[in-house]
Amino acid sequence: MTNRWLQLSIGIVCMVMISSLQHGWTLFVNPIDDKHDWGLAAIQVAFTVFILSETWLVPFEGWFVDRFGPRPVALVGGALVAISWSLNSVADSLALLYFGAALGGIGAGCVYGTCLGNALKWFPDRRGLATGLTVAGYGIGSAFTVIPLSRTIETSGYEAAFLWFGLGQGIVICLVALLLAKPRTGSKLPAPHVPQTARDFAPREVLRSPLFWLLFVMSLLVTAAGLTFTAHLATIALDFQIADVPVSLLGVTLPALTFALTLDRIANGLARPLCGWLSDYIGRENTMVMAFTLGAASIYAFGRWGDDPVMFVLLASAVFFAWGEVASLFPATCTDYFGASYATTNAGMLHTAKGVAAMLIPLSEPMVTATGSWQAVFAIAVGMNAAAAFLGLAVLRPMRLARLKPVPVAE
């Protein structure tokens, strides 16, 4: 089974390379506005374009992966990652910025869907853990680039940061993608620990299943809240007037925003394999309810005490930890319910919930302008997490028990 661990490691490296495209975006927003004065709301549309192009095309990219294997799709993704940030470095209009964001989203989606699908197929026995480790690269990877990106922007300008980091990330993806491979037909893989479907469902069948659409709604609710924090954390810190306030924790002193961005990515990344591993043993739905409840509580606490620099760092980390599990639990759950043969395509269809969630992000700025604070946004985010926790406990689990025929589990 050495080969599958090699495949997992390659997927993690690729995920690390695309992580900054989403999680590092907040560092660029204000510098872009300072130079071009396009307005924060208009610039944030680029983030929405990125998320939409990343998510909505994943089912089609997943179809190519399921049919032709992971290598060619990942290579295309790596090339587009390099091109997109290179375009961003010279963008002198919103149209060009949006075009670069679209290419980056397509590239990231190719890499994300490929690596996620590969993990789902290679690890039926540890699907939650393998998926969690893979997507942890996407969550925690940017923690290694937040400080270098921030310093490059400060010393050389955001244009240089876009160019050099974009080229570097794209080249690494293309090199390691040459080693990607899917399990051979008839490969003997370990038996699962949790109940899974006895047959594989094609994408058309999945789209007709109420279980899929329930998963979609739950993913939409939690992801919308999480993406709002991802896109607006820097703006929230500026509005709280604490972005540059020094914070000392664990012997390290950094500005509050930089500290929060670093810890947030680490917390978000750690939650993915941790919750995935836990779900392999206590069940997907039980783990979801625990994480969503924590999400509601942490966002509520952030709204009350987040204007303190130290609490801003700690509570933002709790928020990102709580929603990090979305990236591991939902794909693993989808594959448990509908099988591994079409895992990349089916998980890609579920991943489009992130695209729908991204369409809600631009609504935050007008809401803050109208109310004069972020409290209404926080309250809605709390409600979304609470609703998802309720659906997981009261609806999803009973539906799965009534429908899914379990296969024999491993001892």
C-alpha positions in Angstrom: 0.0 0.0 0.0 3.0 2.3 -0.2 1.9 3.7 -3.5 -1.3 5.1 -2.1 0.5 7.0 0.5 2.8 8.4 -2.2 -0.3 9.5 -4.1 -1.7 11.1 -0.9 1.5 13.0 -0.4 1.5 14.3 -4.0 -2.0 15.5 -3.5 -1.1 17.4 -0.4 1.8 19.1 -2.1 -0.5 20.2 -4.9 -3.1 21.5 -2.5 -0.5 23.6 -0.6 0.5 25.2 -3.9 -3.0 26.4 -4.7 -4.0 27.4 -1.1 -2.8 31.0 -1.4 -5.1 31.7 -4.3 -8.0 31.7 -1.9 -6.6 32.1 1.6 -4.0 34.8 0.7 -6.5 36.9 -1.3 -7.4 39.1 1.6 -3.8 40.5 1.7 -4.1 41.9 -1.8 -7.5 43.7 -1.5 -6.5 46.9 0.2 -3.2 47.4 -1.7 -5.0 47.0 -5.0 -7.6 49.6 -3.9 -4.9 51.9 -2.7 -3.3 51.9 -6.1 -6.4 51.9 -8.4 -9.2 53.2 -6.1 -11.7 50.7 -7.6 -13.5 50.3 -4.3 -13.5 47.3 -2.0 -16.8 45.9 -3.2 -15.7 45.9 -6.8 -12.4 44.3 -6.0 -14.0 41.6 -4.0 -16.0 40.6 -7.0 -12.7 39.1 -8.3 -12.8 36.8 -5.2 -16.4 35.8 -6.1 -15.3 35.1 -9.7 -12.4 33.0 -8.5 -14.7 30.9 -6.2 -17.4 30.5 -8.9 -14.9 29.4 -11.6 -13.1 27.1 -9.1 -16.3 25.4 -8.0 -18.8 25.3 -10.9 -16.4 23.6 -13.3 -15.2 20.9 -10.9 -17.9 18.4 -11.9 -16.7 18.7 -15.6 -13.1 18.5 -14.5 -14.0 15.5 -12.3 -15.5 13.8 -15.3 -12.2 14.1 -17.2 -10.3 12.8 -14.1 -12.7 9.8 -13.7 -12.3 9.0 -17.4 -8.7 9.8 -18.3 -6.9 9.8 -14.9 -5.6 12.6 -12.7 -2.3 13.6 -14.4 -3.5 15.6 -17.4 -6.1 17.6 -15.5 -3.6 18.5 -12.7 -1.0 19.6 -15.3 -3.5 22.0 -16.9 -4.4 23.3 -13.5 -0.8 24.0 -12.7 -0.3 26.0 -15.9 -3.5 28.1 -15.3 -2.4 28.9 -11.7 0.9 30.4 -13.0 -0.9 32.3 -15.8 -3.6 33.7 -13.6 -1.4 35.4 -10.9 0.9 36.6 -13.7 -2.1 38.4 -15.2 -3.1 39.8 -11.8 0.4 41.3 -11.4 -0.2 43.5 -14.5 -4.0 44.0 -14.3 -4.7 47.7 -14.8 -8.5 47.3 -15.1 -11.2 45.4 -13.2 -11.9 43.4 -16.3 -8.4 42.0 -16.5 -8.4 41.4 -12.7 -11.6 39.4 -13.1 -10.2 37.4 -16.0 -7.1 36.5 -14.0 -9.4 35.4 -11.2 -11.4 33.2 -13.5 -8.3 31.5 -14.9 -7.0 31.0 -11.3 -10.3 29.5 -10.3 -10.3 27.1 -13.2 -6.7 26.1 -12.4 -7.4 25.7 -8.7 -10.5 23.7 -9.4 -8.6 21.3 -11.7 -6.0 20.7 -9.0 -8.5 20.6 -6.1 -10.9 18.1 -7.7 -8.1 15.9 -9.0 -6.3 15.5 -5.7 -9.5 15.2 -3.7 -10.9 12.5 -6.0 -7.7 10.6 -5.9 -7.7 10.5 -2.1 -11.4 9.3 -2.0 -10.6 6.4 -4.4 -7.3 5.2 -2.8 -8.6 5.1 0.9 -12.0 3.5 1.4 -10.9 2.4 4.9 -9.6 5.9 6.0 -11.6 8.1 3.6 -12.2 10.8 6.2 -8.6 11.0 7.2 -7.2 10.8 3.7 -9.6 13.4 2.5 -8.8 15.6 5.5 -5.1 15.4 5.0 -5.5 16.3 1.3 -7.7 19.3 1.9 -5.6 20.3 4.9 -2.9 21.2 2.4 -5.4 23.7 0.9 -6.3 25.1 4.4 -3.0 25.1 6.1 -0.7 25.6 3.1 -1.2 29.4 3.0 0.0 29.6 6.6 3.5 29.2 5.2 3.0 32.0 2.7 1.0 34.6 4.7 4.1 36.2 6.2 6.3 36.0 3.0 3.4 37.3 0.9 2.7 40.1 3.3 6.4 41.2 3.4 6.7 41.0 -0.4 3.7 43.2 -0.8 5.1 45.7 1.7 8.6 45.8 0.2 8.1 45.1 -3.5 4.5 45.7 -4.1 1.5 43.4 -4.6 2.4 43.1 -8.3 5.7 41.3 -7.5 3.9 39.0 -5.0 1.4 38.0 -7.6 4.1 37.3 -10.2 6.7 35.4 -8.3 4.4 33.4 -6.1 2.1 32.5 -9.0 5.0 31.3 -11.2 6.5 29.3 -8.3 3.3 27.6 -7.3 2.4 26.7 -10.9 5.8 25.2 -11.6 5.7 23.0 -8.5 2.2 21.7 -9.4 3.2 20.7 -12.9 6.3 18.9 -11.7 4.7 16.7 -9.0 1.5 16.1 -11.0 3.6 13.9 -13.4 3.6 11.3 -10.6 -0.2 11.2 -10.1 -2.1 7.9 -10.8 -5.5 6.4 -10.0 -6.0 2.9 -8.5 -5.9 0.1 -11.1 -9.1 -1.8 -11.8 -9.3 -4.7 -9.4 -6.9 -3.2 -6.9 -7.3 -4.8 -3.4 -7.9 -2.0 -1.0 -8.8 -2.3 2.7 -12.4 -2.6 3.8 -14.1 0.5 5.3 -14.7 1.2 9.0 -18.1 3.0 8.4 -21.2 1.8 6.5 -20.9 2.6 2.8 -23.1 2.0 -0.3 -23.0 -1.5 -1.8 -23.0 -0.1 -5.4 -21.7 3.0 -7.3 -24.2 5.7 -8.4 -23.7 7.6 -11.6 -23.9 11.4 -11.4 -27.4 11.5 -13.0 -28.6 9.2 -10.2 -26.9 11.2 -7.6 -28.6 14.4 -8.8 -32.0 12.7 -8.3 -31.2 11.8 -4.7 -32.7 13.9 -1.8 -29.6 12.9 0.3 -27.4 14.7 -2.2 -29.4 17.9 -2.1 -29.6 17.8 1.7 -25.8 17.6 1.8 -25.7 20.5 -0.7 -27.8 22.8 1.4 -25.8 22.0 4.6 -22.5 22.6 2.8 -23.9 25.9 1.4 -24.9 27.1 4.8 -21.6 26.5 6.5 -19.4 27.4 3.6 -21.1 30.8 3.1 -20.3 31.7 6.7 -16.7 30.5 6.4 -16.0 32.2 3.1 -17.3 35.5 4.5 -14.6 35.4 7.2 -12.0 34.4 4.6 -12.8 37.3 2.3 -13.4 40.0 4.8 -11.1 39.2 7.8 -8.7 42.0 6.9 -11.5 44.5 6.5 -13.0 43.4 9.8 -9.7 44.0 11.5 -9.4 47.4 10.0 -12.9 48.3 11.0 -12.2 47.1 14.6 -9.0 49.3 14.4 -6.8 46.5 15.6 -5.1 45.3 12.3 -1.7 46.6 13.3 -1.9 46.2 17.0 0.9 43.9 18.3 -0.3 40.6 19.8 2.0 38.3 21.8 1.2 34.6 22.1 3.4 31.6 22.7 6.5 33.8 22.7 5.7 35.2 19.3 4.7 38.9 18.6 3.0 39.9 15.4 0.4 42.4 14.3 -3.1 41.2 15.1 -4.2 40.6 11.5 -1.0 38.8 10.5 -1.1 36.7 13.6 -4.8 35.8 13.0 -4.2 35.0 9.3 -1.4 32.6 10.2 -3.2 30.9 13.1 -6.4 30.7 11.1 -4.9 28.7 8.3 -3.2 26.4 10.8 -6.4 25.8 12.7 -8.4 25.4 9.5 -5.9 22.9 8.2 -5.7 20.9 11.4 -9.5 20.6 11.6 -9.7 18.8 8.3 -7.7 15.6 9.0 -8.7 15.7 12.7 -12.5 15.7 11.9 -12.0 13.4 9.0 -10.2 10.8 11.2 -12.8 11.2 13.9 -15.6 10.7 11.4 -14.1 7.4 10.3 -14.9 6.0 13.8 -17.9 7.9 15.2 -19.7 8.6 11.9 -19.8 11.5 9.5 -23.1 13.0 10.7 -22.1 13.0 14.4 -18.9 14.8 13.6 -20.7 17.3 11.5 -23.1 18.2 14.3 -20.2 18.7 16.7 -18.3 21.0 14.3 -21.3 23.0 13.2 -22.3 23.7 16.8 -18.8 24.8 17.6 -19.0 27.1 14.5 -22.1 28.8 15.7 -20.6 29.3 19.2 -17.3 30.6 18.0 -18.8 33.1 15.6 -21.2 34.4 18.3 -18.2 34.8 20.6 -16.2 36.6 17.9 -19.1 39.1 17.4 -19.1 39.9 21.1 -15.4 40.0 22.0 -13.5 40.1 18.7 -12.7 43.8 18.9 -10.0 42.9 21.5 -6.7 42.2 19.6 -5.9 39.0 21.5 -9.5 37.7 21.4 -9.6 38.6 17.7 -6.7 36.3 17.0 -8.0 33.4 19.2 -11.6 33.6 18.2 -10.9 33.9 14.5 -8.8 30.8 14.8 -11.8 29.0 16.5 -14.1 30.1 13.6 -11.7 28.8 11.0 -11.2 25.6 12.9 -14.9 25.0 13.1 -15.6 25.3 9.4 -12.4 23.6 8.2 -14.1 20.2 8.4 -16.5 21.1 5.6 -13.8 20.3 3.1 -13.2 16.8 4.4 -16.5 15.5 5.7 -18.8 16.4 2.8 -16.7 14.7 0.1 -16.1 11.6 2.3 -19.9 11.5 3.1 -20.8 11.9 -0.5 -18.6 9.0 -1.5 -19.8 6.8 1.3 -23.4 7.4 0.1 -22.8 7.1 -3.6 -19.7 5.0 -4.2 -16.1 5.5 -5.4 -16.3 4.9 -9.2 -17.6 8.4 -9.9 -16.2 9.9 -6.7 -14.4 12.9 -8.4 -17.5 13.9 -10.4 -20.0 13.4 -7.6 -17.8 15.2 -5.0 -17.3 18.0 -7.6 -21.1 18.4 -8.0 -21.3 18.8 -4.2 -18.4 21.2 -4.3 -20.5 23.6 -6.4 -22.2 24.6 -3.1 -19.1 26.6 -2.5 -19.8 28.5 -5.7 -23.3 29.4 -4.6 -22.0 30.5 -1.2 -19.5 32.8 -2.9 -22.3 34.7 -4.6 -23.5 35.8 -1.1 -20.1 37.3 -0.1 -20.6 40.7 -1.9 -23.8 41.2 0.1 -21.8 41.6 3.3 -20.3 45.0 2.4 -23.7 46.7 1.7 -25.2 45.2 4.9 -22.3 46.6 7.0 -22.7 50.0 5.3 -26.5 50.0 6.0 -26.2 48.9 9.7 -22.9 50.5 10.6 -21.4 47.3 12.0 -20.6 43.6 11.3 -23.1 42.3 13.9 -25.9 41.5 11.4 -23.4 39.5 9.3 -22.2 37.6 12.3 -25.8 36.9 13.4 -26.7 35.4 10.0 -23.5 33.3 10.1 -24.4 31.9 13.5 -27.9 31.0 12.3 -26.4 29.2 9.2 -24.2 27.0 11.4 -27.0 26.3 13.8 -29.3 25.3 11.0 -26.7 23.0 9.5 -26.2 21.3 12.9 -30.0 20.8 13.2 -30.3 19.3 9.7 -27.4 16.9 10.3 -28.9 15.6 13.5 -32.6 15.6 12.7 -32.8 15.0 9.0 -29.5 13.8 7.4 -28.8 10.9 9.8 -32.4 9.5 9.8 -32.5 9.7 5.9 -29.2 7.9 5.6 -30.2 5.2 8.1 -33.4 4.6 6.2 -31.8 4.5 2.7 -28.2 3.4 2.8 -27.6 -0.3 2.9 -24.3 -0.8 4.8 -21.6 -3.2 3.6 -19.6 -5.3 6.1 -17.2 -3.1 8.0 -13.6 -3.8 9.0 -12.9 -5.3 12.4 
